[in-house]
Amino acid sequence: MHRLLSRLLAALFAVLLLGPPALQADSGAATMKFSELYSRVTVRGIEFSPKLTGLAGKQVTMTGFMAPPLKPKLDFFVLTKAPMSSCPFCTTSADWPPDIVLVIMPDGKLLDPSIGAIRVTGRLEVGIKRDDETGFVSLVRLYAEKVENL
């Protein structure tokens, strides 16, 4: 009984000192900047940076802006390095910035649109992927676990 009480007190002390484990997850996420997504863009296409490919499948935090949304409640959105006046998927591909990131919210979680800067933390996925439901094609995706207004 004494050993169990000692372990509970130690765990409680750790939570009080370090914060709840769920809040600590962000501190372990690597930071990715838009300027670090690609090594170069050529006539042959975009070359992923070594940092981007090295972080694939890992927790990453990115800061940027939400492109104008397609609907009032969002289960996905496009993260851009600067505010945009139109949705990148609503214009021709020639108008799209090359460094956009598709952010996918967890199943059942919806987000309100935001016009200010936001920080997204989630699992990074790299490579060409077409979403069957929307038809959108993306090169870089973040499966969001946390979205914060800054």
Protein Blocks (a to p, Z undefined) as FASTA:
>chain_A
ZZmmmmmmmmmmmmmmnopfklmmmmmpccddfklmpmbdcfkbccddfklmmmgoiacd
ddddddddfbfbdcbdcddfbdcfbdfklmcfklpcfbbcdddddehiacdddfbdcddd
ddddedddddfknopacfbdcddfbdcdZZ
